[in-house]
């Protein structure tokens, strides 16, 4: 598909057909980046996507108890 750039203020814009956007899963927000001399447009991912990948809720959360005691293990004095 061939199209032209359109002047929008001091920038340029491209009209992308709705069918093409739907096929790519793009709704409103996008991410742009360069790959060599190509401009890549991708659907924007949620801000914290993938933060908990690999996390298991059944992990031993008390593993820190096996650490050696701190050098100053006495009571706090104020």
PyMOL commands that set and color helices and strands:
alter all, ss='L'
color gray80, all
select helices_A, chain A and resi 18-24+63-66
alter helices_A, ss='H'
color red, helices_A
select strands_A, chain A and resi 6-8+11-13+30-35+38-43
alter strands_A, ss='S'
color yellow, strands_A
deselect
rebuild
show_as cartoon
